[in-house]
Amino acid sequence: MELPKQVKLVFGDTPEKFRPYAAEIVPPLLALLEARNELEREIWARSIRLREEKAAAGISPHQSIPAEEELWEEFHRRCMELARPCCTETMLKGGPAGSFGKPARYDYLFDSPDPAVCFTMKSPKKAVVSIRNPVSHAYGYRFTLRPSQDGWKVDGAECALGEQGAWGVEHSL
């Protein structure tokens, strides 16, 4: 698996001997994030159609209908299906993603004309992949990956708001 052509890989404080691991770790992570992003876009579009149908039927926007509840259940189920093979039990404890919206969580990465991913690895037991909004750097995500029998898996995720913002734990992808 290769990096998407538009993604620029930047090495953080990574000794030369660990740099080849980036080719093994980063592309599957980006594929997972892209699949998660596409799922969010799909669910968002379907939720908008449901809102329009409710409005046309004269149902209050504040009243939930069974189709909306089913959509949420589907979103949660499909998020877990994506995450299960790619995440450790530690990461899966957080459950499925709790929201969807527009823009989708990782749109800034996949819609950017010049996305960059920072890879940092100092030991064979842990790698960190950071992704910042390349336009404003207003927010970003950082993923900790650890090796397992099935390859590298996401063991933690963090989000930062603001250029100097502290990283806060994310409980789902």
N, C-alpha and C positions, 0 to 999 in steps of 0.2 A: 504494500500500500504506500502511496506517495502523498506528499503534501499537495493540496490544491495549488495550481500555478501562481495564483495571485497572493498567496500567503508568504510573508517574509518571516523566516525563522531567525531569531536573535538568541544568542547564547548568553545567559547570565554568568554568574560565577561558577563556570563548569570547566573542570580540567579536561584537557584534550582527550584523555582515555575514555571519558564518559559521553563525549559528543555523538558518537555513532548510535547511542541509545535513542536519540531524538527521532531517528527514522523509524524505530520500532514503536515508540510511545505516542508521538504527536499525531500522526495520521489517523490511527483508530480513535483517539480522543476527539479530534475534529469531526470525524464521521459520526460519532455518537452525538456531539453537540448539534451538528447539522440535522440529524434525524429528529432530535428533540425539538429543534427550532421549527422544522417543517410540520411536525405534529401540532405544535402550538399555533402555527398559522392556520392550519386546517380547522382546528377546533374553534378558533376565534371566528373564522368566516362562517362556520356552521352556527355559532352562537348568535351572530348578527342576523342571520336568516331567521332563526327562531324568534328573536326580538321583533323583527318585522312582522312575522306571522302573528305574534301575540298582539301587536298594535293593530293590525288589520282586523283581528277578531274582537277588538275592544277590551282586551285583558290588560290590566294594570301592569306597567313595567316592573312593579315591585312584587308582583305575584309570581311565584314559581309554578311551572307546569311540569308534568312528568317527563316530557322530552328534554327539558333543561337538566333535570336531575340525571337522566340517562346519559346525557352528553358529558356531564361532570364525571360520572362513574367510568365512562369509556376513556376519558382523558387520563384519569388516575391509573386505570388498568394498563393502558398503552404506555404510559410513562414508566411504570414498573417493568413492563416487558422489555423496554429499551434498556433500562438501567441494570436489571438483574444480571445479565451476563458480563457487564462491563464494570460493575462496582463491587466493593467489598461489603461484607455484612455491616460493618461500621457505617458505611454510607447509606445502605439500604434501610437502616433503622429509622431514618428520617421520613421514610414513606415517599409517596409520589409527590410530584410538584403540586403546590397548593393553588396555583393561579395560572391563567393564560391571559394574554392581552396583545395589544398592538402599540408599539412594535413588540415583536416576540423577543424573548430574553437575549438571544444571541444574534439578532439582526445586525447589530453594529459590526460584528465580525464578518458575516457573510455578505452584507450589502456594501461593505466598505471598498473603495477603489484600491486601498493600500493596507490590507490588514497585516498585523505583525503579532507573532506569538513568541514569547520569551521562554526558553527552556533552561532550567537550572537543575543540575545533578552533581552532588558531591560524594555520593556513595552508591553502591549497587543496590541499596535497599529502599531508595526513595528518589522520586523525581518530582519536580514542581513545574507546572506549565501555567504561565500567566498570560492573560489576554486583556488588553486595555482598549478602550474606545480610541481608535487612531486619530479621530478628528478632535475631540475635546478632552480626552483623558479624564472625563468626569466620573467614569465608573469603569470597573473591570472585574474580572473573575480570575481566581487562582485555584488550580486543582492540584492536589497531592495524589500521586500515583505510587502504588507499591507492587512489587512483583508477586505473582501467585503461580500456582501450577498451570493455570490457564492463561498466562501472560500477565501483562500489566493491567491493574484495575484501579479505578478511582476510589480513593480512601477518604477523601475530604474535599470540600469545596468552600470557597470564601468569596465574599463580594466586598468591594471598596467603593465608596462614593466620594468624589472629589479627588483632586490630584494628590493631596497629601493624606487622604482618608485612611483610617485604620481598617484593616481587614476584619470583617465580621463573618462568623460561621453561617454557611448556607446548609440547610438540612436536606436539600434535594438538588438534583441537576436542573 
